[in-house]
């Protein structure tokens, strides 16, 4: 059989990552065209193999059972477990990935070790992950390892959920108050220019007006009035460039009442009048 049928794309590399509290190392990823050959395998301690049937029909033999395989099947082989696979037609192609748990006593290794051979009918997304992994490992584009790890994690999480749907979700750190406040401030200055005031913004954040001013200076480097001016000018410029709204309508939408005052502020900010800005930057 041609050698490239068994090329190990990770022959010189190890990918390490975590799922929950379990650290995992991926040691091998192969595409195998079995044709009419017969394979018997047994892995070392703590070496698991996840296999995906990409094409054709085959048979998986274990000590306990004979399993019929078809395109779309994904199955997991435990450590130290003898198994054989062979094809039932000339189109049988599988992908195989060998991985191990760095700490054998973790939650996921217990879940995988307690299972017999798992045959799972995967989804279209699983096939996409496999194809993406193969492509990334073949081309080695920028950040290929990060992309491959993300796809492998998605595959394993998909399998874990199928094995045990009752695993408690991992705890996620609570967002810092300043992070939450910045999201609220960004939205308010983008969507609330007609009604925004320092008092309203302070109440929204649950801060005093003085604390709100300090928050804006610490996170945006601006006072409330400076931030409001920036937001109004950005929004006004967007309306001028991307819509056919008349100037008076834009004035009202960004929170001003007088056209002449708006035009004077706009020219001071951008160096040209609103009308000239529209002519120069029209996008519609």
C-alpha positions in Angstrom: 0.0 0.0 0.0 1.4 3.5 -0.8 3.1 5.1 2.2 1.0 8.3 2.1 -2.1 6.2 3.1 -0.6 6.2 6.5 1.1 9.6 6.8 1.0 10.8 10.4 0.4 14.5 10.3 1.6 14.9 13.9 4.6 12.7 13.7 6.9 15.4 15.0 4.5 17.4 17.0 2.4 17.1 20.2 -0.7 19.2 20.7 -1.6 19.9 24.4 -4.8 21.5 25.7 -7.4 21.2 28.4 -11.1 20.4 28.5 -12.4 21.4 31.9 -9.9 20.3 34.4 -8.5 17.5 32.2 -5.3 18.0 30.3 -5.0 16.2 27.0 -2.2 15.4 24.6 -2.8 14.5 21.0 0.0 12.4 19.6 -1.1 11.2 16.2 -3.6 12.1 13.4 -3.7 9.8 10.3 -5.9 9.2 7.3 -6.0 5.5 6.4 -7.1 3.8 3.3 -7.7 0.2 4.4 -8.8 -1.3 1.1 -8.8 -5.1 1.7 -6.2 -5.2 4.4 -6.9 -6.5 8.0 -5.5 -4.6 11.0 -5.2 -5.8 14.6 -4.2 -3.1 17.1 -3.7 -2.7 20.8 -2.6 0.6 22.4 -0.4 1.2 25.4 -1.7 2.3 28.7 -3.6 5.6 28.7 -3.6 5.8 24.9 -7.0 6.3 23.4 -7.9 6.3 19.8 -10.8 8.2 18.2 -11.7 7.0 14.7 -14.0 8.5 12.0 -15.3 6.6 9.0 -15.0 9.0 6.1 -16.1 6.7 3.3 -17.3 3.2 2.5 -18.3 0.3 4.8 -16.2 -1.8 7.2 -16.1 -4.0 10.3 -14.8 -3.4 13.8 -14.0 -6.6 15.8 -13.4 -6.5 19.5 -13.3 -9.3 22.1 -16.9 -8.8 22.8 -18.6 -7.9 19.6 -18.7 -7.4 15.9 -19.6 -3.8 14.9 -20.6 -2.8 11.3 -19.2 0.5 10.3 -20.4 3.0 7.7 -19.7 6.6 6.6 -20.2 9.0 9.4 -19.5 6.6 12.3 -17.2 7.9 15.0 -15.8 5.4 17.6 -13.5 5.4 20.5 -11.0 2.6 21.4 -9.9 2.3 25.0 -6.2 1.6 26.1 -4.9 -2.0 26.1 -8.0 -3.2 24.2 -7.3 -5.4 21.2 -9.4 -4.6 18.1 -9.4 -5.3 14.4 -10.8 -3.3 11.5 -11.3 -4.3 7.9 -13.1 -3.1 4.9 -16.2 -4.5 3.2 -15.6 -2.6 0.0 -12.7 -0.8 -1.8 -13.7 2.6 -0.6 -13.3 2.2 3.1 -11.3 5.2 4.5 -10.9 6.2 8.1 -9.2 9.0 10.1 -7.6 8.0 13.4 -6.5 10.3 16.2 -4.5 9.0 19.2 -4.6 11.0 22.4 -3.9 10.6 26.1 -4.8 12.2 29.4 -1.9 13.7 31.2 -3.5 12.9 34.6 -5.1 9.5 34.4 -7.2 10.2 37.5 -9.2 13.0 36.0 -13.0 13.1 35.4 -12.8 12.6 31.6 -10.4 9.7 31.7 -12.7 7.9 34.1 -15.7 8.5 31.8 -13.8 7.2 28.7 -12.3 4.2 30.6 -15.6 3.0 31.9 -17.1 2.7 28.4 -17.0 -0.2 26.0 -16.4 0.7 22.4 -18.5 3.6 21.5 -20.1 3.8 18.0 -21.6 7.1 17.3 -23.4 8.5 14.3 -21.7 11.9 14.0 -23.1 15.0 12.4 -22.0 17.1 9.4 -20.1 19.3 11.8 -17.9 16.4 13.0 -16.9 15.7 9.4 -16.1 19.4 8.9 -13.9 19.3 12.0 -12.0 16.3 10.6 -11.6 17.9 7.1 -10.4 21.1 8.7 -7.9 19.3 10.9 -6.5 17.5 7.9 -6.2 20.7 5.8 -4.6 22.7 8.6 -2.0 19.9 9.3 -1.2 19.7 5.6 -0.8 23.4 5.0 0.5 24.6 8.3 -0.8 28.1 7.9 -0.4 30.8 10.6 -1.8 29.7 14.0 -2.5 26.2 12.6 -2.0 24.6 16.0 -4.6 26.8 17.6 -7.1 26.0 14.8 -6.4 22.3 15.0 -6.8 22.3 18.8 -10.1 24.1 18.6 -11.4 21.5 16.1 -10.2 18.6 18.2 -11.7 20.0 21.3 -15.0 20.4 19.5 -14.9 16.7 18.5 -14.1 15.5 21.9 -16.7 17.6 23.6 -19.2 16.3 21.1 -18.3 12.8 22.1 -18.2 13.5 25.8 -21.7 14.9 25.8 -22.9 11.8 23.9 -21.4 9.5 26.6 -22.5 11.4 29.6 -25.0 14.2 29.4 -25.0 14.8 33.2 -21.4 16.1 33.5 -21.6 19.3 35.5 -20.7 22.4 33.5 -17.4 24.0 34.4 -17.5 27.2 36.4 -16.7 30.3 34.5 -15.2 33.4 36.1 -17.6 36.2 36.6 -17.0 39.3 34.4 -15.2 42.2 36.2 -17.5 45.1 37.0 -15.4 47.5 34.8 -15.9 45.1 31.8 -19.6 45.0 32.3 -19.7 48.8 32.7 -17.8 49.3 29.4 -20.2 47.2 27.5 -23.1 49.2 28.9 -21.3 52.5 28.2 -20.5 51.6 24.6 -24.1 50.7 23.9 -25.5 53.8 25.6 -23.2 56.1 23.6 -24.0 54.3 20.4 -27.8 53.9 20.8 -28.9 56.5 23.3 -27.5 59.8 22.1 -31.0 61.5 22.0 -31.6 60.8 25.7 -28.2 60.3 27.3 -27.2 62.5 30.3 -24.5 62.1 32.9 -27.2 61.4 35.5 -28.8 58.7 33.3 -25.5 57.0 32.6 -24.6 57.1 36.3 -27.9 55.5 37.3 -27.4 52.9 34.6 -24.1 51.9 36.1 -25.2 52.3 39.7 -22.5 54.9 40.3 -22.5 58.5 41.6 -21.9 61.1 38.9 -18.4 61.6 40.3 -17.7 57.9 40.2 -19.0 57.7 36.7 -16.7 60.6 35.6 -13.8 58.7 37.2 -14.8 55.5 35.5 -14.9 57.2 32.1 -11.5 58.8 32.6 -9.9 55.5 33.8 -11.3 53.4 30.9 -11.7 55.8 28.0 -9.3 58.6 28.9 -12.1 61.1 28.6 -14.6 63.1 30.7 -18.3 62.6 30.1 -18.6 65.7 27.9 -15.5 64.6 25.8 -16.9 61.1 25.4 -20.3 62.5 24.5 -18.8 64.8 21.8 -16.8 61.9 20.3 -19.9 59.7 20.1 -22.0 62.4 18.6 -19.4 63.3 16.0 -18.8 59.6 15.0 -22.6 59.0 14.7 -23.1 62.2 12.7 -20.3 61.3 10.3 -21.9 57.9 9.8 -25.3 59.4 9.0 -23.6 61.8 6.5 -21.6 59.1 4.8 -24.0 56.2 4.8 -27.5 57.7 4.6 -29.4 60.4 2.7 -30.9 61.9 5.8 -31.1 65.7 5.7 -28.8 67.7 8.1 -31.7 68.7 10.4 -32.7 65.0 10.9 -29.1 64.1 11.7 -28.8 67.0 14.2 -31.8 65.6 16.1 -30.7 62.0 16.0 -27.3 62.8 17.6 -28.9 64.8 20.3 -28.5 68.5 19.2 -31.3 71.0 18.7 -29.8 73.7 16.5 -28.4 73.1 13.1 -26.1 76.1 13.3 -24.6 75.0 16.6 -24.1 71.4 15.3 -22.5 72.6 12.1 -20.0 74.8 14.1 -19.1 71.9 16.4 -18.8 69.4 13.5 -16.5 71.7 11.6 -14.3 72.3 14.6 -14.1 68.5 15.2 -13.5 67.4 11.5 -12.1 70.5 9.9 -14.9 70.7 7.3 -18.6 71.4 7.2 -21.2 68.6 7.4 -22.1 69.2 3.7 -18.5 69.0 2.5 -17.9 65.9 4.7 -20.9 64.2 2.9 -19.6 65.1 -0.5 -16.1 63.7 0.3 -17.2 60.5 2.1 -20.5 59.5 0.5 -20.9 55.7 0.7 -24.5 55.2 -0.5 
